[in-house]
Amino acid sequence: MCIEKTPWEQVIEFHGHTCPEIALGFRVAQIARRELEISPSANSELIVTAYTHSCAVDAFQVLNHTTYGRGNLFVHEKKQHVYDFHYSGIAEGLQISIRSEVLEHLSVATEQLSPREKQNALIETLKFILGIEELLFCTIQKL
């Protein structure tokens, strides 16, 4: 019997592990899909530009069907969690910027924690990122 995986499970399987930045990318990818009415398609002409190299881009590859190989996923390293989404040939687009309060949760020091405490901190961070109200999570700007 074959059980279809949820989008979250697909992203985690592709990425290889669960981490705060993959949760962040998952949330951004979903917001972009909703705002741009992106329907998942291998032939999509969606172009994504990320302004930091992070695990978040793996979620875009799975949910938004953008990849380096297809030439529609770009990273311009500025160490900013800002993501641009637009369709080729269309001037309008969307920029999603993660709020600094959310990013503070990504950099919680865990060096002095036991393995159990680290796991609990990870779970709390994931809950925070996936559960925070969208207006507190990011800003969405039409380009």
Secondary structure, DSSP 8 states (H G I E B T S, - for coil): ------HHHHHHHHHSS--HHHHHHHHHHHHHHHHHT----TT--EEEEESS-STHHHHHHHHS---TTTT-EEE--SS--EEEEEETT-S-EEEEEE-HHHHHGGG---TTS-HHHHHHHHHHHHHHHHHS-HHHHEEEEE-
